[in-house]
Amino acid sequence: MLDAAGITRAGEAVAKTREEAAAAAAKLGFPLVMKVIGPVHKSDVGGVVLGIKTEESVLSEFDRMIKSKTPHPFNAPMAARDRALRRGK
């Protein structure tokens, strides 16, 4: 819906290999958010990591996440505080 409305949003990528995770991070830029994808409660499996700032951290988190119940880490750049979408009251 945001794309259709012409509203700019943060990029995203799904990585199935370490190489894809590193390439996505290089393309998206730092800092990143990494999340697992799937029908799990992300907080229950440590499936969300904020503030990833280096390729080394991307690879380390990828390795950790790939061992979880949902083996498809998702990379996205972190939005600046003034750009984050917030749900209204």
Secondary structure, DSSP 8 states (H G I E B T S, - for coil): -TTTTT------EE-SSHHHHHHHHHHH-SSEEEEE-SSS-GGGGT-EEEEE-SHHHHHHHHHHHHTSSS--EEEEE---GGG------
